[in-house]
Amino acid sequence: MNKTELIAVIAKKASLSAREARAVIDTLFSPGKEGLIASALMSGKKVQITGFGTFETRKRKAREGRNPQTGERIKIAASRFPAFHAGKALKDRVRK
């Protein structure tokens, strides 16, 4: 399901216009300043939706790698990245 299909389903199930449903999706999932999940992750918070899962940030340590073309050793800087951990109810639903 892509974003357009998701908007159509939400509009139908919640009796909203397509414009209203798009605003809801953009408010939740936009990677920009208006996105609630992205904003929470950027400030170091977790977003936990009971029964669905948890969005959080994780850290990677700095490490050494190799350039695959030249074999030269390079330093890879430490970084933070977004992660999602599925909740039990979601896992159980998908398994069926």
Secondary structure, DSSP 8 states (H G I E B T S, - for coil): --HHHHHHHHHHHTT--HHHHHHHHHHHH-SSTT-HHHHHHHTT--EEETTTEEEEEEEE--EEEE-TTT--EEEE--EEEEEEEE-HHHHHHHH-
